[in-house]
Amino acid sequence: MGNVWRAGAAGLTVVCGAAEVLGQEAAVAPAGTHSMWEIVRQGIEWPAWFILAGSLVTIALIVEHFIVVRPTTVAPAEQVKKARSLIERRNFRECLDRMQKSSTFFARVMAAGLQHARHGFDAMHAAALEKSSELSGQMFRKVEYMNIIGNLGPLLGLLGTVYGMIIAFNALGQSGGVAGSDAPGLAIGISLALVNTLLGLGLAIVGLGFFGVCRNRVDAFTTQATVQVLDLLEYFRPAPAAPHAAEATRAARPAGGGGAAAPASAVAPPGAPE
């Protein structure tokens, strides 16, 4: 929750900085002309406030994503190295305790696999994959909000466009259908329509663009972490069973099938009683 508040504050800082730059452009604009900031500010009506709110949410989601989804928070190299060292030394309990105390993606997936060690390798493998799917799904769903807001941007812009055109045609109707008699009212309506279209497209470009970037980051980092977990779980894969003594005996007989069988001591697995 703290990351979301910090991301929102950072997004608000970015917006304020952009507003300050546009304000400076307005100050140096030649007399008798309107800067882009003034045009946008005068064209803002109630549909634009929804677009601006969506922009703030999108910026907060982007900043929060780059704070939370990083290699050092998904699968820290030092943590992976330590887990491998503990497993190679067969300190499974210590490894499980360390993973349970951590909140990284790698640690949570690894802990899910180790907790099913008593059920065998297949259960550990399945539990790790299930946990990885659950956690990556949560990360993807958070990124999906950028896609939703990005797709709503043009629709909100279209809403403002329709609102502006209603004002423009209303002004035209009140003037008796003669555009020159109420040109300012007509121009204001058209300007309002285009400003909202501009804001909606800007929201869509930023939202959908960063949605693609963030989705690829989540996919790359979570896939890499899952592969590292599954690689460590390979230490728990049981060794192939030795061939049955009777089968080995039949394989050792001459091709014709005759002759005495090989001595039992010659085909018994190592350590087996004679």
NUSE-193226 format. One record per atom (N, C-alpha, C): residue number from 1; residue in three letters; chain; x, y, z. Coordinates in steps of 0.2 Angstrom, whole numbers. Layout:
N
NUM	ALA	A	X	Y	Z
...
This chain:
274
1	MET	A	4	-6	0
1	MET	A	0	0	0
1	MET	A	4	6	0
2	GLY	A	10	6	4
2	GLY	A	14	12	4
2	GLY	A	17	13	-3
3	ASN	A	19	8	-7
3	ASN	A	21	9	-14
3	ASN	A	16	12	-18
4	VAL	A	10	11	-17
4	VAL	A	5	14	-21
4	VAL	A	5	22	-20
5	TRP	A	5	23	-13
5	TRP	A	5	30	-11
5	TRP	A	11	34	-14
6	ARG	A	17	31	-13
6	ARG	A	23	34	-16
6	ARG	A	22	35	-24
7	ALA	A	20	30	-27
7	ALA	A	19	30	-34
7	ALA	A	14	36	-36
8	GLY	A	8	37	-32
8	GLY	A	4	42	-33
8	GLY	A	7	49	-32
9	ALA	A	11	50	-27
9	ALA	A	14	56	-26
9	ALA	A	19	58	-32
10	ALA	A	23	52	-34
10	ALA	A	27	53	-40
10	ALA	A	24	55	-46
11	GLY	A	18	52	-47
11	GLY	A	14	54	-53
11	GLY	A	11	61	-53
12	LEU	A	9	63	-47
12	LEU	A	7	70	-46
12	LEU	A	12	75	-47
13	THR	A	19	73	-45
13	THR	A	24	78	-46
13	THR	A	26	78	-53
14	VAL	A	25	73	-57
14	VAL	A	26	73	-64
14	VAL	A	21	78	-68
15	VAL	A	15	77	-66
15	VAL	A	9	81	-69
15	VAL	A	10	89	-67
16	CYS	A	12	90	-61
16	CYS	A	14	97	-59
16	CYS	A	19	100	-63
17	GLY	A	25	96	-64
17	GLY	A	30	98	-68
17	GLY	A	28	100	-75
18	ALA	A	24	95	-78
18	ALA	A	22	97	-85
18	ALA	A	18	103	-85
19	ALA	A	13	104	-80
19	ALA	A	9	110	-80
19	ALA	A	14	116	-79
20	GLU	A	19	116	-75
20	GLU	A	24	121	-74
20	GLU	A	27	123	-81
21	VAL	A	29	118	-85
21	VAL	A	32	119	-91
21	VAL	A	28	123	-96
22	LEU	A	21	120	-96
22	LEU	A	16	123	-101
22	LEU	A	15	130	-99
23	GLY	A	15	131	-92
23	GLY	A	14	138	-90
23	GLY	A	19	143	-92
24	GLN	A	25	141	-92
24	GLN	A	31	145	-94
24	GLN	A	30	146	-101
25	GLU	A	28	141	-105
25	GLU	A	27	142	-112
25	GLU	A	21	148	-113
26	ALA	A	16	147	-109
26	ALA	A	11	152	-110
26	ALA	A	14	159	-108
27	ALA	A	18	160	-104
27	ALA	A	21	167	-102
27	ALA	A	25	170	-107
28	VAL	A	29	166	-111
28	VAL	A	33	168	-117
28	VAL	A	29	168	-123
29	ALA	A	23	167	-124
29	ALA	A	19	167	-130
29	ALA	A	18	174	-132
30	PRO	A	19	175	-139
30	PRO	A	18	182	-142
30	PRO	A	11	184	-140
31	ALA	A	10	191	-140
31	ALA	A	4	194	-138
31	ALA	A	-1	193	-144
32	GLY	A	-7	192	-142
32	GLY	A	-13	190	-146
32	GLY	A	-13	183	-148
33	THR	A	-9	179	-146
33	THR	A	-9	172	-147
33	THR	A	-11	168	-141
34	HIS	A	-13	162	-141
34	HIS	A	-14	157	-136
34	HIS	A	-9	151	-136
35	SER	A	-6	150	-130
35	SER	A	-2	144	-130
35	SER	A	-6	138	-129
36	MET	A	-2	132	-130
36	MET	A	-6	126	-130
36	MET	A	-9	125	-123
37	TRP	A	-5	127	-118
37	TRP	A	-8	126	-111
37	TRP	A	-14	130	-110
38	GLU	A	-15	136	-113
38	GLU	A	-21	140	-112
38	GLU	A	-27	137	-116
39	ILE	A	-25	134	-122
39	ILE	A	-30	131	-126
39	ILE	A	-33	125	-122
40	VAL	A	-28	121	-119
40	VAL	A	-31	115	-116
40	VAL	A	-34	117	-110
41	ARG	A	-32	122	-106
41	ARG	A	-35	124	-100
41	ARG	A	-42	126	-101
42	GLN	A	-43	130	-106
42	GLN	A	-50	133	-108
42	GLN	A	-54	128	-111
43	GLY	A	-52	122	-114
43	GLY	A	-56	117	-116
43	GLY	A	-58	112	-112
44	ILE	A	-55	112	-105
44	ILE	A	-57	107	-101
44	ILE	A	-64	108	-98
45	GLU	A	-68	102	-99
45	GLU	A	-75	102	-96
45	GLU	A	-75	95	-92
46	TRP	A	-81	94	-90
46	TRP	A	-82	88	-85
46	TRP	A	-79	82	-88
47	PRO	A	-80	80	-95
47	PRO	A	-77	74	-97
47	PRO	A	-69	74	-96
48	ALA	A	-66	79	-97
48	ALA	A	-59	79	-96
48	ALA	A	-56	78	-89
49	TRP	A	-60	79	-84
49	TRP	A	-58	77	-77
49	TRP	A	-58	70	-76
50	PHE	A	-62	66	-80
50	PHE	A	-61	59	-80
50	PHE	A	-55	56	-83
51	ILE	A	-53	60	-88
51	ILE	A	-47	58	-92
51	ILE	A	-41	60	-88
52	LEU	A	-41	66	-84
52	LEU	A	-35	67	-80
52	LEU	A	-35	63	-74
53	ALA	A	-41	61	-71
53	ALA	A	-40	56	-66
53	ALA	A	-37	49	-68
54	GLY	A	-39	47	-74
54	GLY	A	-37	41	-77
54	GLY	A	-29	42	-78
55	SER	A	-27	48	-80
55	SER	A	-20	49	-81
55	SER	A	-16	48	-75
56	LEU	A	-19	51	-69
56	LEU	A	-15	50	-63
56	LEU	A	-15	43	-61
57	VAL	A	-20	39	-61
57	VAL	A	-20	32	-59
57	VAL	A	-15	28	-64
58	THR	A	-15	30	-70
58	THR	A	-10	26	-74
58	THR	A	-3	28	-73
59	ILE	A	-1	34	-71
59	ILE	A	6	36	-69
59	ILE	A	7	33	-63
60	ALA	A	3	32	-58
60	ALA	A	4	29	-51
60	ALA	A	5	22	-53
61	LEU	A	1	18	-57
61	LEU	A	3	11	-58
61	LEU	A	9	10	-62
62	ILE	A	11	14	-66
62	ILE	A	18	14	-69
62	ILE	A	24	14	-64
63	VAL	A	23	20	-60
63	VAL	A	29	21	-55
63	VAL	A	29	15	-50
64	GLU	A	23	13	-48
64	GLU	A	23	7	-43
64	GLU	A	25	1	-46
65	HIS	A	24	0	-53
65	HIS	A	27	-6	-56
65	HIS	A	34	-6	-56
66	PHE	A	37	-1	-58
66	PHE	A	45	-1	-59
66	PHE	A	48	-1	-52
67	ILE	A	44	1	-46
67	ILE	A	47	0	-40
67	ILE	A	47	-7	-37
68	VAL	A	41	-10	-39
68	VAL	A	40	-17	-36
68	VAL	A	43	-22	-40
69	VAL	A	42	-22	-47
69	VAL	A	44	-27	-51
69	VAL	A	51	-26	-54
70	ARG	A	56	-29	-50
70	ARG	A	63	-28	-52
70	ARG	A	66	-35	-51
71	PRO	A	72	-36	-54
71	PRO	A	75	-42	-53
71	PRO	A	77	-43	-46
72	THR	A	79	-38	-42
72	THR	A	81	-38	-35
72	THR	A	75	-40	-30
73	THR	A	69	-39	-33
73	THR	A	63	-40	-29
73	THR	A	59	-46	-31
74	VAL	A	60	-49	-37
74	VAL	A	57	-55	-40
74	VAL	A	61	-61	-38
75	ALA	A	68	-61	-40
75	ALA	A	72	-66	-39
75	ALA	A	79	-64	-38
76	PRO	A	81	-61	-32
76	PRO	A	87	-59	-30
76	PRO	A	93	-64	-31
77	ALA	A	98	-62	-35
77	ALA	A	103	-67	-37
77	ALA	A	107	-70	-30
78	GLU	A	107	-66	-25
78	GLU	A	110	-68	-19
78	GLU	A	106	-73	-16
79	GLN	A	99	-72	-16
79	GLN	A	95	-77	-13
79	GLN	A	95	-84	-16
80	VAL	A	95	-83	-23
80	VAL	A	95	-89	-27
80	VAL	A	102	-93	-26
81	LYS	A	107	-90	-25
81	LYS	A	114	-93	-24
81	LYS	A	114	-96	-17
82	LYS	A	111	-93	-12
82	LYS	A	110	-96	-5
82	LYS	A	106	-102	-5
83	ALA	A	100	-102	-8
83	ALA	A	96	-107	-8
83	ALA	A	99	-113	-12
84	ARG	A	103	-112	-17
84	ARG	A	107	-118	-20
84	ARG	A	112	-121	-16
85	SER	A	115	-116	-12
85	SER	A	121	-119	-7
85	SER	A	118	-123	-2
86	LEU	A	112	-121	1
86	LEU	A	109	-124	6
86	LEU	A	106	-131	4
87	ILE	A	104	-131	-2
87	ILE	A	101	-138	-5
87	ILE	A	107	-143	-6
88	GLU	A	112	-140	-9
88	GLU	A	118	-144	-10
88	GLU	A	121	-147	-4
89	ARG	A	120	-143	1
89	ARG	A	123	-146	8
89	ARG	A	118	-150	12
90	ARG	A	112	-151	8
90	ARG	A	106	-154	11
90	ARG	A	103	-151	18
91	ASN	A	104	-145	18
91	ASN	A	101	-141	24
91	ASN	A	94	-139	22
92	PHE	A	89	-144	21
92	PHE	A	83	-142	18
92	PHE	A	78	-138	23
93	ARG	A	79	-140	29
93	ARG	A	75	-136	34
93	ARG	A	77	-129	34
94	GLU	A	83	-127	34
94	GLU	A	86	-121	35
94	GLU	A	84	-117	28
95	CYS	A	84	-120	23
95	CYS	A	82	-117	16
95	CYS	A	75	-115	16
96	LEU	A	70	-120	19
96	LEU	A	63	-118	19
96	LEU	A	62	-113	24
97	ASP	A	65	-112	30
97	ASP	A	64	-107	34
97	ASP	A	66	-100	31
98	ARG	A	72	-100	28
98	ARG	A	74	-94	24
98	ARG	A	69	-92	19
99	MET	A	66	-96	15
99	MET	A	61	-95	10
99	MET	A	55	-92	13
100	GLN	A	53	-95	18
100	GLN	A	46	-93	22
100	GLN	A	47	-86	25
101	LYS	A	53	-84	26
101	LYS	A	53	-77	29
101	LYS	A	54	-72	24
102	SER	A	55	-74	18
102	SER	A	56	-69	12
102	SER	A	49	-68	9
103	SER	A	48	-62	6
103	SER	A	42	-61	2
103	SER	A	43	-60	-6
104	THR	A	49	-62	-8
104	THR	A	50	-62	-15
104	THR	A	47	-67	-19
105	PHE	A	46	-66	-25
105	PHE	A	42	-71	-29
105	PHE	A	46	-78	-29
106	PHE	A	53	-78	-30
106	PHE	A	57	-84	-30
106	PHE	A	56	-87	-23
107	ALA	A	56	-84	-18
107	ALA	A	56	-87	-11
107	ALA	A	49	-90	-10
108	ARG	A	44	-87	-12
108	ARG	A	37	-90	-11
108	ARG	A	36	-96	-15
109	VAL	A	38	-96	-21
109	VAL	A	37	-102	-25
109	VAL	A	42	-107	-23
110	MET	A	48	-106	-21
110	MET	A	52	-111	-18
110	MET	A	50	-114	-12
111	ALA	A	47	-110	-7
111	ALA	A	44	-112	-1
111	ALA	A	38	-117	-3
112	ALA	A	34	-115	-7
112	ALA	A	28	-119	-9
112	ALA	A	31	-126	-11
113	GLY	A	36	-127	-15
113	GLY	A	39	-133	-17
113	GLY	A	42	-137	-12
114	LEU	A	45	-134	-7
114	LEU	A	49	-137	-2
114	LEU	A	44	-140	3
115	GLN	A	38	-136	4
115	GLN	A	33	-139	9
115	GLN	A	30	-145	7
116	HIS	A	30	-147	1
116	HIS	A	27	-153	-2
116	HIS	A	33	-159	-3
117	ALA	A	38	-158	1
117	ALA	A	44	-163	0
117	ALA	A	42	-170	2
118	ARG	A	38	-170	7
118	ARG	A	36	-177	10
118	ARG	A	32	-181	5
119	HIS	A	29	-177	0
119	HIS	A	24	-181	-5
119	HIS	A	28	-183	-11
120	GLY	A	34	-181	-11
120	GLY	A	38	-183	-17
120	GLY	A	40	-178	-22
121	PHE	A	44	-179	-27
121	PHE	A	46	-174	-32
121	PHE	A	40	-172	-36
122	ASP	A	36	-176	-38
122	ASP	A	31	-174	-43
122	ASP	A	26	-169	-39
123	ALA	A	25	-170	-33
123	ALA	A	21	-165	-29
123	ALA	A	24	-159	-28
124	MET	A	31	-159	-27
124	MET	A	35	-153	-26
124	MET	A	34	-149	-32
125	HIS	A	35	-152	-38
125	HIS	A	36	-149	-45
125	HIS	A	29	-145	-46
126	ALA	A	23	-149	-45
126	ALA	A	17	-147	-46
126	ALA	A	15	-141	-41
127	ALA	A	17	-141	-35
127	ALA	A	16	-136	-30
127	ALA	A	19	-129	-32
128	ALA	A	25	-130	-35
128	ALA	A	29	-124	-37
128	ALA	A	26	-121	-43
129	LEU	A	24	-125	-48
129	LEU	A	21	-122	-54
129	LEU	A	14	-119	-52
130	GLU	A	10	-122	-47
130	GLU	A	4	-119	-45
130	GLU	A	5	-112	-42
131	LYS	A	10	-112	-37
131	LYS	A	11	-105	-34
131	LYS	A	14	-100	-39
132	SER	A	18	-102	-43
132	SER	A	21	-97	-48
132	SER	A	15	-95	-53
133	SER	A	10	-99	-55
133	SER	A	5	-96	-59
133	SER	A	0	-92	-55
134	GLU	A	-1	-93	-48
134	GLU	A	-5	-89	-44
134	GLU	A	-2	-82	-43
135	LEU	A	5	-82	-41
135	LEU	A	8	-75	-40
135	LEU	A	9	-71	-47
136	SER	A	11	-75	-52
136	SER	A	11	-71	-59
136	SER	A	5	-68	-61
137	GLY	A	-1	-72	-59
137	GLY	A	-7	-70	-61
137	GLY	A	-9	-63	-57
138	GLN	A	-7	-63	-51
138	GLN	A	-9	-57	-47
138	GLN	A	-5	-51	-50
139	MET	A	1	-52	-52
139	MET	A	5	-47	-55
139	MET	A	2	-45	-62
140	PHE	A	0	-49	-66
140	PHE	A	-3	-48	-72
140	PHE	A	-9	-44	-72
141	ARG	A	-13	-46	-67
141	ARG	A	-20	-42	-66
141	ARG	A	-19	-35	-64
142	LYS	A	-13	-33	-60
142	LYS	A	-12	-27	-58
142	LYS	A	-10	-23	-64
143	VAL	A	-6	-26	-69
143	VAL	A	-4	-22	-75
143	VAL	A	-10	-21	-80
144	GLU	A	-15	-26	-79
144	GLU	A	-20	-26	-84
144	GLU	A	-24	-19	-83
145	TYR	A	-24	-16	-77
145	TYR	A	-28	-10	-76
145	TYR	A	-25	-4	-81
146	MET	A	-19	-4	-83
146	MET	A	-16	0	-88
146	MET	A	-20	-1	-94
147	ASN	A	-21	-7	-96
147	ASN	A	-24	-9	-102
147	ASN	A	-32	-6	-102
148	ILE	A	-35	-7	-97
148	ILE	A	-42	-5	-96
148	ILE	A	-42	3	-97
149	ILE	A	-38	6	-93
149	ILE	A	-38	13	-93
149	ILE	A	-36	16	-100
150	GLY	A	-31	13	-103
150	GLY	A	-29	15	-110
150	GLY	A	-35	14	-115
151	ASN	A	-39	9	-114
151	ASN	A	-44	8	-119
151	ASN	A	-50	12	-118
152	LEU	A	-51	15	-111
152	LEU	A	-56	19	-110
152	LEU	A	-54	26	-112
153	GLY	A	-48	28	-113
153	GLY	A	-45	35	-115
153	GLY	A	-49	37	-121
154	PRO	A	-48	34	-126
154	PRO	A	-52	36	-133
154	PRO	A	-59	37	-132
155	LEU	A	-62	33	-128
155	LEU	A	-70	33	-127
155	LEU	A	-71	39	-123
156	LEU	A	-67	41	-118
156	LEU	A	-69	47	-114
156	LEU	A	-67	53	-118
157	GLY	A	-62	53	-122
157	GLY	A	-61	58	-127
157	GLY	A	-67	59	-132
158	LEU	A	-70	54	-134
158	LEU	A	-75	54	-139
158	LEU	A	-81	57	-135
159	LEU	A	-82	55	-129
159	LEU	A	-87	58	-125
159	LEU	A	-87	66	-125
160	GLY	A	-81	68	-124
160	GLY	A	-79	75	-124
160	GLY	A	-80	78	-130
161	THR	A	-78	75	-136
161	THR	A	-79	77	-142
161	THR	A	-87	78	-144
162	VAL	A	-91	73	-142
162	VAL	A	-98	74	-143
162	VAL	A	-101	80	-139
163	TYR	A	-99	80	-133
163	TYR	A	-101	86	-129
163	TYR	A	-99	93	-132
164	GLY	A	-93	93	-135
164	GLY	A	-91	100	-138
164	GLY	A	-95	101	-144
165	MET	A	-96	96	-148
165	MET	A	-100	97	-154
165	MET	A	-107	99	-153
166	ILE	A	-110	96	-147
166	ILE	A	-117	98	-145
166	ILE	A	-117	106	-144
167	ILE	A	-112	108	-140
167	ILE	A	-111	115	-139
167	ILE	A	-110	119	-145
168	ALA	A	-106	117	-150
168	ALA	A	-105	120	-156
168	ALA	A	-111	121	-160
169	PHE	A	-115	115	-161
169	PHE	A	-121	116	-165
169	PHE	A	-127	119	-162
170	ASN	A	-126	119	-155
170	ASN	A	-131	123	-151
170	ASN	A	-130	131	-153
171	ALA	A	-124	133	-153
171	ALA	A	-122	140	-154
171	ALA	A	-124	141	-161
172	LEU	A	-123	137	-166
172	LEU	A	-125	138	-173
172	LEU	A	-132	138	-174
173	GLY	A	-136	134	-170
173	GLY	A	-143	134	-170
173	GLY	A	-146	141	-168
174	GLN	A	-143	143	-162
174	GLN	A	-146	150	-159
174	GLN	A	-145	156	-164
175	SER	A	-140	155	-168
175	SER	A	-138	160	-173
175	SER	A	-142	160	-179
176	GLY	A	-147	155	-179
176	GLY	A	-151	155	-185
176	GLY	A	-148	151	-191
177	GLY	A	-143	147	-189
177	GLY	A	-139	143	-194
177	GLY	A	-134	147	-198
178	VAL	A	-133	153	-196
178	VAL	A	-127	157	-199
178	VAL	A	-121	157	-195
179	ALA	A	-116	154	-197
179	ALA	A	-110	153	-193
179	ALA	A	-107	160	-191
180	GLY	A	-107	165	-196
180	GLY	A	-103	171	-194
180	GLY	A	-106	175	-189
181	SER	A	-113	174	-187
181	SER	A	-116	178	-182
181	SER	A	-114	176	-175
182	ASP	A	-112	170	-174
182	ASP	A	-109	168	-167
182	ASP	A	-103	163	-168
183	ALA	A	-98	166	-172
183	ALA	A	-92	162	-173
183	ALA	A	-89	161	-167
184	PRO	A	-88	165	-161
184	PRO	A	-85	163	-155
184	PRO	A	-88	157	-152
185	GLY	A	-94	157	-151
185	GLY	A	-98	151	-148
185	GLY	A	-96	144	-152
186	LEU	A	-96	145	-159
186	LEU	A	-95	139	-163
186	LEU	A	-88	137	-162
187	ALA	A	-83	142	-162
187	ALA	A	-76	140	-161
187	ALA	A	-75	137	-154
188	ILE	A	-78	139	-149
188	ILE	A	-77	137	-142
188	ILE	A	-79	129	-142
189	GLY	A	-85	128	-145
189	GLY	A	-87	121	-145
189	GLY	A	-83	116	-148
190	ILE	A	-80	118	-154
190	ILE	A	-76	114	-158
190	ILE	A	-69	113	-154
191	SER	A	-67	119	-151
191	SER	A	-60	118	-148
191	SER	A	-61	113	-142
192	LEU	A	-67	114	-138
192	LEU	A	-68	109	-133
192	LEU	A	-68	102	-135
193	ALA	A	-71	101	-141
193	ALA	A	-72	94	-143
193	ALA	A	-65	91	-145
194	LEU	A	-60	95	-148
194	LEU	A	-54	93	-150
194	LEU	A	-49	92	-144
195	VAL	A	-50	97	-139
195	VAL	A	-46	96	-133
195	VAL	A	-47	90	-129
196	ASN	A	-53	88	-129
196	ASN	A	-55	81	-125
196	ASN	A	-52	76	-130
197	THR	A	-53	76	-136
197	THR	A	-50	71	-140
197	THR	A	-43	70	-139
198	LEU	A	-39	76	-139
198	LEU	A	-32	76	-138
198	LEU	A	-30	72	-131
199	LEU	A	-34	74	-126
199	LEU	A	-32	71	-119
199	LEU	A	-34	64	-119
200	GLY	A	-39	62	-122
200	GLY	A	-41	55	-123
200	GLY	A	-36	51	-126
201	LEU	A	-33	53	-132
201	LEU	A	-28	49	-136
201	LEU	A	-22	49	-132
202	GLY	A	-20	55	-129
202	GLY	A	-14	55	-125
202	GLY	A	-14	49	-119
203	LEU	A	-20	49	-116
203	LEU	A	-20	44	-111
203	LEU	A	-20	37	-114
204	ALA	A	-23	36	-119
204	ALA	A	-23	29	-123
204	ALA	A	-15	27	-125
205	ILE	A	-12	32	-127
205	ILE	A	-5	31	-130
205	ILE	A	-1	29	-124
206	VAL	A	-1	33	-118
206	VAL	A	3	31	-112
206	VAL	A	1	25	-109
207	GLY	A	-5	24	-108
207	GLY	A	-8	18	-105
207	GLY	A	-6	11	-108
208	LEU	A	-8	11	-115
208	LEU	A	-7	5	-119
208	LEU	A	0	4	-120
209	GLY	A	4	9	-121
209	GLY	A	12	8	-122
209	GLY	A	15	5	-116
210	PHE	A	14	8	-110
210	PHE	A	17	5	-104
210	PHE	A	14	-1	-102
211	PHE	A	7	-3	-104
211	PHE	A	5	-9	-103
211	PHE	A	9	-15	-106
212	GLY	A	10	-14	-112
212	GLY	A	14	-19	-116
212	GLY	A	21	-19	-113
213	VAL	A	24	-14	-111
213	VAL	A	31	-14	-108
213	VAL	A	31	-18	-101
214	CYS	A	26	-16	-97
214	CYS	A	26	-19	-90
214	CYS	A	23	-26	-90
215	ARG	A	19	-28	-95
215	ARG	A	17	-35	-96
215	ARG	A	23	-39	-98
216	ASN	A	27	-37	-102
216	ASN	A	33	-41	-104
216	ASN	A	38	-42	-99
217	ARG	A	39	-36	-95
217	ARG	A	43	-37	-89
217	ARG	A	41	-42	-84
218	VAL	A	34	-42	-82
218	VAL	A	32	-47	-78
218	VAL	A	33	-54	-81
219	ASP	A	31	-55	-87
219	ASP	A	32	-62	-90
219	ASP	A	39	-64	-90
220	ALA	A	44	-59	-91
220	ALA	A	51	-61	-92
220	ALA	A	54	-63	-85
221	PHE	A	52	-59	-80
221	PHE	A	55	-60	-73
221	PHE	A	52	-66	-69
222	THR	A	45	-67	-70
222	THR	A	42	-72	-67
222	THR	A	44	-79	-70
223	THR	A	45	-79	-77
223	THR	A	47	-85	-80
223	THR	A	54	-87	-78
224	GLN	A	59	-82	-78
224	GLN	A	65	-83	-76
224	GLN	A	66	-86	-68
225	ALA	A	62	-83	-64
225	ALA	A	62	-85	-57
225	ALA	A	59	-92	-56
226	THR	A	54	-94	-60
226	THR	A	51	-101	-60
226	THR	A	56	-106	-63
227	VAL	A	59	-104	-68
227	VAL	A	65	-109	-70
227	VAL	A	70	-110	-65
228	GLN	A	72	-105	-62
228	GLN	A	77	-106	-56
228	GLN	A	74	-110	-51
229	VAL	A	68	-110	-49
229	VAL	A	65	-114	-44
229	VAL	A	65	-121	-46
230	LEU	A	63	-122	-52
230	LEU	A	62	-129	-55
230	LEU	A	69	-132	-56
231	ASP	A	74	-128	-57
231	ASP	A	81	-131	-58
231	ASP	A	83	-133	-51
232	LEU	A	82	-129	-46
232	LEU	A	84	-132	-39
232	LEU	A	80	-138	-36
233	LEU	A	74	-138	-38
233	LEU	A	70	-144	-36
233	LEU	A	72	-150	-40
234	GLU	A	76	-150	-45
234	GLU	A	79	-156	-48
234	GLU	A	83	-160	-44
235	TYR	A	86	-157	-38
235	TYR	A	90	-160	-34
235	TYR	A	86	-165	-30
236	PHE	A	79	-165	-30
236	PHE	A	75	-169	-26
236	PHE	A	72	-175	-31
237	ARG	A	74	-175	-37
237	ARG	A	72	-180	-42
237	ARG	A	75	-186	-40
238	PRO	A	71	-192	-39
238	PRO	A	74	-198	-37
238	PRO	A	78	-201	-43
239	ALA	A	83	-205	-41
239	ALA	A	88	-208	-46
239	ALA	A	84	-214	-49
240	PRO	A	86	-215	-55
240	PRO	A	82	-221	-59
240	PRO	A	84	-227	-55
241	ALA	A	78	-231	-54
241	ALA	A	79	-238	-51
241	ALA	A	84	-242	-55
242	ALA	A	87	-247	-51
242	ALA	A	92	-252	-54
242	ALA	A	88	-257	-58
243	PRO	A	90	-260	-63
243	PRO	A	86	-265	-66
243	PRO	A	85	-271	-62
244	HIS	A	80	-275	-63
244	HIS	A	78	-281	-59
244	HIS	A	83	-286	-60
245	ALA	A	85	-289	-55
245	ALA	A	90	-294	-55
245	ALA	A	89	-300	-60
246	ALA	A	82	-302	-61
246	ALA	A	80	-307	-65
246	ALA	A	81	-305	-73
247	GLU	A	79	-298	-74
247	GLU	A	80	-296	-81
247	GLU	A	87	-295	-83
248	ALA	A	91	-293	-78
248	ALA	A	99	-293	-79
248	ALA	A	101	-300	-81
249	THR	A	99	-305	-77
249	THR	A	101	-312	-78
249	THR	A	99	-314	-85
250	ARG	A	93	-313	-87
250	ARG	A	91	-315	-94
250	ARG	A	95	-311	-99
251	ALA	A	97	-305	-98
251	ALA	A	101	-301	-103
251	ALA	A	108	-304	-103
252	ALA	A	110	-307	-98
252	ALA	A	117	-310	-98
252	ALA	A	118	-317	-101
253	ARG	A	112	-320	-103
253	ARG	A	112	-327	-105
253	ARG	A	115	-327	-113
254	PRO	A	118	-332	-115
254	PRO	A	120	-332	-122
254	PRO	A	114	-331	-127
255	ALA	A	115	-329	-133
255	ALA	A	110	-328	-138
255	ALA	A	106	-334	-139
256	GLY	A	109	-340	-139
256	GLY	A	105	-346	-140
256	GLY	A	100	-348	-135
257	GLY	A	101	-345	-129
257	GLY	A	97	-347	-123
257	GLY	A	99	-352	-119
258	GLY	A	105	-356	-121
258	GLY	A	107	-361	-118
258	GLY	A	112	-359	-113
259	GLY	A	115	-364	-109
259	GLY	A	121	-362	-105
259	GLY	A	118	-361	-98
260	ALA	A	123	-361	-93
260	ALA	A	121	-359	-86
260	ALA	A	120	-352	-85
261	ALA	A	115	-350	-80
261	ALA	A	114	-343	-79
261	ALA	A	120	-340	-75
262	ALA	A	121	-334	-76
262	ALA	A	126	-330	-73
262	ALA	A	125	-331	-65
263	PRO	A	131	-331	-62
263	PRO	A	130	-331	-54
263	PRO	A	126	-325	-52
264	ALA	A	123	-326	-46
264	ALA	A	118	-321	-43
264	ALA	A	123	-315	-41
265	SER	A	129	-316	-39
265	SER	A	133	-311	-36
265	SER	A	135	-306	-42
266	ALA	A	135	-309	-48
266	ALA	A	137	-305	-54
266	ALA	A	132	-300	-56
267	VAL	A	126	-301	-54
267	VAL	A	121	-296	-57
267	VAL	A	117	-293	-51
268	ALA	A	118	-294	-45
268	ALA	A	115	-291	-40
268	ALA	A	117	-283	-39
269	PRO	A	113	-279	-37
269	PRO	A	115	-272	-36
269	PRO	A	119	-271	-30
270	PRO	A	123	-266	-31
270	PRO	A	128	-265	-25
270	PRO	A	125	-264	-19
271	GLY	A	128	-267	-14
271	GLY	A	125	-267	-7
271	GLY	A	120	-272	-5
272	ALA	A	118	-276	-10
272	ALA	A	112	-281	-9
272	ALA	A	115	-287	-6
273	PRO	A	111	-290	-2
273	PRO	A	114	-296	2
273	PRO	A	115	-302	-3
274	GLU	A	120	-305	-2
274	GLU	A	121	-311	-7
274	GLU	A	117	-317	-5
